[in-house]
Amino acid sequence: MSTTQVQTVSSGADKAKLAAAVVVTIAAVAAFYLLRQQGALVQWAVLIVGLAVAAGAFFASESGKELIAFGRDAWREVRKVVWPARKEAIQTTAYVFGFVLLMAIFLWLTDKTLEWVLYDLLLGWKK
């Protein structure tokens, strides 16, 4: 586990890249609706190209690079996980279902007992 501290200094260019990504995204969505008369193919092409340009601008920024680094680190950690064997997974699942069944029976019995004590014995509301 890494204990290094990361301090990000946002530069003006980095903020401009993020702002451009937001502006291009909004423009792509607006163009999608404004180009309704041009047909679905043009609408979707403009939207996809606009979103691709916005993603490019975002991933060129420091925040985008950090997101990519985080994804790589997360994937590296997932590869370290030791997954249970099929038999162990089935046994564990069976234990969970068994416990849930026991708890359901216990709660049902508790509910019926309290119902009987409160309504039949104390209040006398026989069914």
Buried (B, 14 or more C-beta within 10 A) or exposed (E): EEEEEEEEEEEEEBEEBBEBBEEBBEBBBEBBEEBEEEEEEBBEBBBEEBBEBBBBBBBBBBBBBEEEEEEEEEEEEEEEEEEEEEEEEEEEEEEEEEEEEEEEEEEEEEEEEEEEEEEEEEEEEEE
